Amino acid sequence: MMVSFFDQFASPSFLGIPLIAIAIALPWVLFPTPPARWVNNRLITVQTWFINRFTNQLMLPLNVGGHKWALLLASLMIFLITINMLGLLPYTFTPTTQLSLNMGLAVPLWLATVIIGMRNQPTVALGHLLPEGTPIPLIPVLIIIETISLFIRPLALGVRLTANLTAGHLLIQLIATAVFVLLPMMPTVAILTAAVLFLLTLLEVAVAMIQAYVFVLLLSLYLQENV
């Protein structure tokens, strides 16, 4: 029986038990734990510098009220980057290719930003549904459009992350299959295809990091509108 290209996105199971929980929890085991000494090693230093730079950049446009989200957003960023990068290794499973997981992250966080806006500044939050200076005949139409766009935000977050990672994994598998097929028939073409595969893998590493950053950045922008 031939294996489908989409079988790599099926949730792994052992004895009928889904292993997606292990795939989600495993990245936290790989993070180095800061020691109790005053001087850290190089790995801890680089990790701390990266987290501090990212958190400062993310919290720059937010006011003091939004800084409470710094720990949550930084942890989510590191979590997504680690999962995406581990999913590029052979014989691994990428949980972020599952739309259900991405929507499970996007919907509660987006809803939290909306609830914060409705609780702290309901007038300003509702004012985003109607741009200033709108002609009176267009008011009902614009309210409907802005409301739909508001509720589409979590769907866009989840679908964007899922689609980019899924497309990258599929391209890598398709080109790798082409390399194995062409190698005995046309070695020169196979070598050129392997070079393209190498470049695509580097691009996918960048995409894995960028998509995690975009996911968290958009959440911070939604938070900025409501705090």
Secondary structure, DSSP 8 states (H G I E B T S, - for coil): ----GGGGGS--EETTEE-HHHHHHHHHHHS----SSSS--HHHHHHHHHHHHHHHHHHTTS-GGGGGGHHHHHHHHHHHHHHHHHTTSTT---GGG-HHHHHHHHHHHHHHHHHHHHHH-HHHHHHTTS-TT--GGGHHHHHHHHHHHHHHHHHHHHHHHHHHHHHHHHHHHHHHHHHHHHTTT-HHHHHHHHHHHHHHHHHHHHHHHHHHHHHHHHHHHHHHHH-
